[in-house]
Amino acid sequence: MLLSLSINNQHGSLIYHKNISEKSRLTSNEEIRIASTFHGLSTIAKRLCIVSDEKHKATLDQQSGITQIEGNHFSLYCLETLTGLSIFLVTLPSAFPSGIIDNILSSVYQGYADYVQKNPFHEPDMPIRLDLFDKFIQGIIQRYTY
């Protein structure tokens, strides 16, 4: 079961949040706090992921970071894009195979690219308040809700 969906910009600010289930009711301040905390933790995790290159010099792996957190009562999945956008999906533990989670996160990112970034009236890094994007997200939710 999907619980919630959030999108952070590259600065860690929450720009979109959707509660999908009644089980996931947080105040707006709690949502913002969780989003910024996860951004900080993910940034630190990226700095800790050091990979050796051919010359044995330590380099940072830019594709690393926190991609999944498992709790007793939830699973949090994250897709970080090359532009720094972070898409978070919270589900019940083991509700979906990882392939389906990847599809959901990729679909959300595709919708973000199509409906938000291509919208000439939307300013980057500002909260997303677009009806077409909301309808697109609702379609994804309906596809994966049972």
C-alpha positions as CSV (number, residue, x, y, z in Angstrom):
1,M,0.0,0.0,0.0
2,L,1.3,3.5,-0.9
3,L,1.3,5.9,2.0
4,S,2.7,9.2,0.7
5,L,4.7,10.8,-2.0
6,S,7.1,13.8,-1.6
7,I,9.4,15.7,-3.9
8,N,12.3,17.8,-2.7
9,N,14.3,20.3,-4.8
10,Q,18.1,20.3,-4.9
11,H,18.2,22.6,-1.9
12,G,16.2,20.2,0.3
13,S,13.0,22.2,0.3
14,L,9.7,20.3,0.1
15,I,8.1,21.3,-3.2
16,Y,5.3,18.6,-3.4
17,H,3.6,16.3,-1.0
18,K,0.7,14.0,-1.4
19,N,-0.8,11.9,1.4
20,I,-2.1,8.7,-0.3
21,S,-3.4,6.8,2.6
22,E,-5.3,7.8,5.8
23,K,-2.6,6.0,7.7
24,S,-0.1,8.6,6.8
25,R,-1.4,11.9,8.3
26,L,1.3,14.3,9.2
27,T,1.1,18.1,9.8
28,S,2.6,20.3,7.2
29,N,5.4,21.2,9.6
30,E,6.2,17.5,10.1
31,E,6.3,16.9,6.4
32,I,8.7,19.7,5.8
33,R,10.9,18.6,8.7
34,I,11.1,15.0,7.5
35,A,11.9,16.2,3.9
36,S,14.7,18.4,5.0
37,T,16.1,15.9,7.4
38,F,16.1,13.2,4.7
39,H,17.9,15.6,2.3
40,G,20.6,16.2,4.9
41,L,21.1,12.5,5.6
42,S,21.2,11.7,1.9
43,T,23.8,14.4,1.3
44,I,25.9,13.0,4.1
45,A,25.5,9.5,2.8
46,K,26.7,10.6,-0.7
47,R,29.9,12.1,0.9
48,L,30.5,8.8,2.7
49,C,30.3,6.7,-0.5
50,I,33.8,6.8,-1.8
51,V,34.7,4.7,-4.8
52,S,38.2,4.0,-6.2
53,D,38.9,4.8,-9.8
54,E,41.5,3.2,-12.1
55,K,44.3,5.3,-10.6
56,H,43.3,4.3,-7.1
57,K,42.4,7.8,-6.2
58,A,39.3,8.2,-4.0
59,T,36.4,9.9,-5.8
60,L,32.9,10.5,-4.9
61,D,30.2,8.4,-6.4
62,Q,27.6,10.9,-7.4
63,Q,24.9,8.3,-8.0
64,S,25.1,7.0,-4.4
65,G,23.2,8.0,-1.4
66,I,20.2,6.7,0.5
67,T,17.8,4.9,-1.8
68,Q,15.8,2.9,0.8
69,I,15.0,3.0,4.5
70,E,13.1,0.1,6.1
71,G,11.2,0.5,9.3
72,N,8.9,-1.8,11.2
73,H,5.9,-0.1,9.9
74,F,7.0,1.6,6.7
75,S,9.5,1.5,3.8
76,L,10.8,4.7,2.3
77,Y,12.2,4.7,-1.2
78,C,14.1,7.6,-2.9
79,L,15.0,8.5,-6.4
80,E,17.6,11.2,-6.8
81,T,18.0,12.7,-10.2
82,L,21.1,14.2,-11.7
83,T,19.6,17.7,-11.2
84,G,19.3,17.1,-7.4
85,L,15.6,16.5,-7.3
86,S,14.6,13.8,-4.8
87,I,11.4,11.8,-5.1
88,F,10.3,10.0,-1.9
89,L,7.8,7.2,-1.8
90,V,6.6,5.8,1.5
91,T,4.8,2.4,1.5
92,L,4.0,-0.4,3.9
93,P,6.9,-2.7,4.4
94,S,7.5,-5.1,1.5
95,A,4.2,-3.9,-0.2
96,F,5.8,-3.9,-3.6
97,P,8.8,-5.6,-5.3
98,S,11.7,-3.2,-6.0
99,G,11.0,-3.3,-9.8
100,I,7.5,-1.8,-9.2
101,I,8.9,0.8,-6.9
102,D,11.4,1.8,-9.5
103,N,8.6,2.1,-12.1
104,I,6.5,4.3,-9.8
105,L,9.4,6.6,-9.0
106,S,10.4,6.8,-12.7
107,S,6.8,7.6,-13.7
108,V,6.6,10.4,-11.1
109,Y,9.9,11.8,-12.5
110,Q,8.6,11.6,-16.1
111,G,5.4,13.4,-15.0
112,Y,7.5,16.0,-13.3
113,A,9.5,16.6,-16.5
114,D,6.4,16.7,-18.6
115,Y,4.0,18.7,-16.5
116,V,6.2,20.8,-14.2
117,Q,9.4,21.6,-16.0
118,K,7.7,22.1,-19.4
119,N,5.2,24.5,-17.9
120,P,6.3,28.1,-18.7
121,F,4.4,29.5,-15.7
122,H,6.1,27.3,-13.1
123,E,9.2,28.7,-11.4
124,P,11.9,26.2,-10.6
125,D,12.3,25.3,-6.9
126,M,8.9,26.7,-6.1
127,P,6.0,24.5,-4.7
128,I,4.2,22.5,-7.4
129,R,0.6,23.6,-7.7
130,L,-0.4,22.3,-11.1
131,D,-3.7,20.5,-11.7
132,L,-2.4,18.5,-14.6
133,F,0.5,17.1,-12.4
134,D,-1.9,16.3,-9.6
135,K,-4.1,14.4,-12.0
136,F,-1.1,12.5,-13.4
137,I,0.0,11.6,-9.9
138,Q,-3.6,10.5,-9.1
139,G,-3.5,8.2,-12.1
140,I,-0.2,6.6,-10.9
141,I,-1.8,6.1,-7.4
142,Q,-4.9,4.5,-8.9
143,R,-2.7,2.1,-11.0
144,Y,-0.9,0.8,-8.0
145,T,-3.6,0.9,-5.3
146,Y,-5.5,-2.2,-4.5
